[in-house]
């Protein structure tokens, strides 16, 4: 099941979320783990991003996560993508 981080913070509190995160390790990239442990909660609270957590309900373990940035992407006029809309 997928939960948004904001609702997990409301339900579990920061300590509960940290406990959930501590059982998760990305397969190859330690910078992903660093983001999750050090920045995800702070950035969620500042509304800079939205993080979604996949949880195995039966075992109470975290399976993975993804984060969406809350910023506008500016595409220069000379880029061919800007003319495709």
C-alpha positions, 0 to 999 in steps of 0.5 A: 500500500502507498502512503503519503509522508504527510499522513504518516507523520500525522499518524506515526509522528516523526519518531515512528516515521524514522523507525519505519525508514531505518529498516529500509536501504536502497539497493545501490545508492546510498544518496537515496538513503541519505535523502530519505533519512536526512531531508525527506521529512524536512522538505515535506514540511516545507512543502518543497516536495511530496514523498510517497512510501510503499509499505508491506502492511502484512509485515509492517516494512517499507518497500520503497519510496518516490518523491515528486518535487514541487517546483516549476520547470523552466524550458528555454525557448531554444529547446525543441520541447518548448515548441511541442505544446 
